[in-house]
Amino acid sequence: MRSASVAAIHSRDNAFVKDLRRLSRDSAAYRRQGRVWLEGEHLCRAALARGLRAAVAVFSEPFWPQAQAEFAHAADKTVVLAQALFAHVSALESPARMGFILDLPAPAALRPAVASVVLDRVQDAGNAGSILRSAAAFGFRQVLSVEGSAALWSPKVLRAGMGAHFALDLIENVAQDAILRLDLPLLVTSPHAGDLLHRTDLPWPCAWVLGHEGQGVAPALEARAALRIRIAQPGGEESLNVAAAAAICLHTSGAGR
């Protein structure tokens, strides 16, 4: 087991602290820095469970003494921040006690015929992360996001995904034409038209296309769909949140295969 060097930092003017604050608070900073920030013990443990090793482990000063037993060898370098400095870095109302900096994974190659989820301009980070979590839970191993979707490795999407990122192949900024290379039947959701989900024999593997929160699936993709699916809503609401609809559809599709 490799031992990590330990550095204590107490100044906001430190270059590492400035970069980490950007990584924590700017949804696109991971693309510029080539690094990902995981804040909180749950996300860090999820990464370790998948065999990942952090480039840097960051701890608040009060937590570091008790964290050493579990996390002392989890990274190549360890940084201990004064508690007020960790709060300064964090974007959370209640800052966690630790986090990992990981090297940004290389983009996965698109794999045809693999059960997939397509995010078509899903913009809310919470929705995107929740959909990733459902995809991982129900057997979808590849997620493609069309340009205009939430940044998949942003801190907010990572928190909402609760570790699902590490079980998925993620491909960002995919052109609509590339989705057709999946060589899978495309299934799109529609609030008012199409076949009822609970009465439809769903193909497997397939690719579910989940659309923009307000505009739905782009017409060009909907035109290529093998099936348009609607979810029965006996309570009479106009529509479902895209993350809720995704959970229902992906469960029905994955559990029924």
N, C-alpha and C positions, 0 to 999 in steps of 0.2 A: 504494500500500500504506500503510495507516495505521500510524503508529508507536505503541507502547504506552508508557505511563508505567511507571516501575519504582520499587518501594518495597522497602526492606530491613527485615525484622522480626527481632528477637532476643528478644522477651519473650513468655512464655506468657500473660501477662495481657492481651495485645492482643486486642481484640474480634474481629478477623478470624480470629485463630488459634483462639479458642474456638468460633466458628461452624464453622470448617473441621473441627475435631476432631469436633464433633457430626455433621457431614455425612459424615465418613469412617467413623464408628463406629456410628451409629444408623441402622438400616435404613429407618426411616420419616422421617428428618429431611428428606429431599428434598421430601416433601409439605408440610412446614411452611415450609421456606425457599424453595421454588420453584426450587431449584438442584440440579444433579447433579455429583457428584465422580468424575472419571476419574483413577485413579492408575496411572501407568506409561506408558512411551513407546509401547507397542503400542496401547493404547486411545486415546491422544491422536492418534497418526497415523491410526488408523481414523476418528476423527471428522473430521480434516482432509481425509481422502480423500473423504469424503462431502460436502465443501463447508461444513462447520460451522465456526463461529468461536467461540472461547472467550470468556466474559466476563472470566475471570481465568486467567492461566497462573501456576503456582506451581512454583518450582524450589528444590532444595537449593543452598546457597551454593557447595559445591565443583563442582557440575555446571553452574551458570549460565554460566561463561565459555565452555565448549564448546557449550552448548545454543543460544547466541545465533544462530549461523549458520543453524540450521533453524527455531527457534521464536520468535525475537525479535518477529515480527510476527503471531503466531498468535492474539493476544488483545488486547482493548482495554486491559487492565491487566496488568502483570507484578509478581509478588511473589516476592522471594527470601528464603527462610527459612534461618536457621542450621541446620546439619546435624542437630544434636540436636533442634532444634525441629521439623524435618520428621519426624523419627522419633517425636516426641511426638504429632504430628497423625495419623500413619499408623496404620491398624489391621493392617498386615501385619507378620509376623515379621521379614521382610527388607524394609524400606521401599524404595519406588522412589525415583528421583531427581527426579521431576517429576510434575505432574498438571494437569488442566484443571478449572475450574469452568464448567459450561455452564448456561444457563437451561433449566429443565425444559421439554421440548417440550409444546406444547398437546396435549391428548388427541385422538387420531385419531377421526374419525367412522366408525362401523361401516359397512362396504361390503358389500352383499349380493353373492353369487355370486363372491367372491374367495377363492381357496384359503386356508384358515385352519387355525390350531391353537388349540384351547381348553384352557387349563390349569384343570382342575377341582380346586381346593384342593391343587395341588402346592406343598408347603410348604418343601421344602429349596431353599435358594438355588442350590446347585451344580446340582441337577437342573433347576431353572427356567432357569438360564443356558445349560446344555448343550442343552436343548430349543430355546431361541431360536436357538442356533447351527445346529442341525440344520434348523430351519424355514427360515432364510435360505439355507442351502446347497442345499436341495432344492426351492426354488421356491415356498414358502409365504410370502405377503407380509403376512399379517394374523394377529396373535396376540391372543386375548382371554383375560383371566384372571378367573375367578369369585372372588367375595369369599372370603377365607380362603387364597388362594394367596400365595406369596412376593411381596414388593414388587419389582416388575420393574426399577425404576431404583435399587435399593439397590446399594451398592458391591460386595457379594459376587455378586449376579446379573450386574452389569456385567462383573466380572472373568471369570466363567464364560462369559459370552456372547462375549467376545473380539472385540467390535465388531459383533456381529450386530444389536444394538439399532438401529443407524443405517441398516439395510437393511429395517426392518420398521415397520409401523404397529401400535402397541401400545395396547390399550384395557384398562384395569384396572377391577376391581370390577364386572364385568358381571353383571347378573341372569340367572338361568337362562332366563327367558322370552325375553330379548333374543337368546340364541343361536339360537333358532328363526327369527329374522328374517334369518339368514344366507342363507336360501333355498338351502341346500346339503344333500346327504346327509351325515348325521352317522355317523362311523365310530368305534366304541369298541373298546378292547382288553380282552381277557378272558383270564386265564391258563388256564382250564379248559374254556371253551365257545366255540362260534362257528366260523366258517370259517377254515381254515388260510390264512395270509397268502400263501404262495407258490403257492397254488392258486386264488386269488380274483381275478376281474376287477374291479379297483378303479375306482370312478367318478372322473372329474376334470372340474371342480374338486370338492373335497370339504372337509369339516372334520373333522379328527381330534380327538377328545376324549380327553385324557390325565388320568387320575384321581389322587386322593390316594394317597400312597405305601403306606398300609396298607389303606385302605377301598376303593380303586378309584374308578370313576366313580359319581357319585350316581345312585340308582335312577331319579329323574325324567328325567335325561338319557339314561340307558341305555334307558329305555322308548321314547324317541324315535329311537333309532338305526336307520339303514337297514341297517347291517351290524355284527355283532359279530365281531371278528377275534382269532385267537390265533396266536401265533408258534410254529412247530415247535421243540421243544427235545429233540433226540435224546439229549442227555447226561443228561436226566432231572431237571434242577433244577426246583424248585417254581415259581419265577417269575423274571422279569427285573426289574432296576432300571428305574424308569419312564423315565429318560433314555436307557438302552440300548434299551429297547423303542421309544421314540419315534424314535431314529435309524434303527432297522431299518424301522419302518413308514413313516416319511416318505421315506426313500430309495426303498423299493419303490414307493410311491405317486407320488413326483415323477419318478423315472427312467423309470417305465413309461408315462407319459402320451403 
